[in-house]
């Protein structure tokens, strides 16, 4: 079974939840070398980028990965 990947963050004072791939699709400029044609990075690569480059925290259970940053930028 594949685990689902989600991203949770604040934008304009409101919590936003989307999949990791949706986040990457909305932030293609972060992955200029990874977007070739319509290809997007894997969910694991996106999560790793958010943790290493954007200060997100990653937690997981048997069903999902959740990458979150619960402070306003």
N, C-alpha and C positions, 0 to 999 in steps of 0.2 A: 504494500500500500504506500502510495506517495503522500508525503505530508504536505499540507497546504502552507504557503508562505504569505504572511501579512505584514504590512507596515502601518504603524499608528504614529501620528505626529500632530502637532498643532499648526494651524494656518489661520491667520487673522483671528486668533483667539478661540477657534473652534477645533475640536478633535476631528481628525480625518483618518479613516481606515480604508485601505485598499490593498490589493495583492502586491507583492514585490514587483511583478512584471508590469502591472499598471503604473507603479511609481516610476519604474525605469522608462516606460514609454512616455510618461509626462516629463521626464528629465533626461532626454536623450543627450543633451549637451554634456552630461557627466560621463558618458560612455562613448565618446567620439570614435575611439579605436575599436569598440566592440560592436557598434551598429554598422553592419555591412548589408546593404539592401534593407530588408525588413527584419533581419535577425536582431534579437535582443539578448543580453547576457542571461545566463541561467539564474534562477532564483537564489541559489547559493552564492553566486558571484555578486549579485545585487545586495544581498544581506551583508556579505563581507565588506563591500564598499561602504554601506551605511554605518557599520560598526567602526571600521578603521578610519574612514575619512570624514564622517559626519557626526560622530559621537553618539550613535544609537546604541541601545542595549538589545541583545538577542536572548530570548528564552524559548524553550521548546518543551513539548510534551509528546505523547504518543501519536497525536493527530496533527500538530501544527508547529510551525516556527513563527514567532512574533518578534519583529524588529521594531522597537519603539523608542521614541524620544518625547517625553512628556513635559517639555518646557517650550515656551514660545521662542522663536529665533529672532 
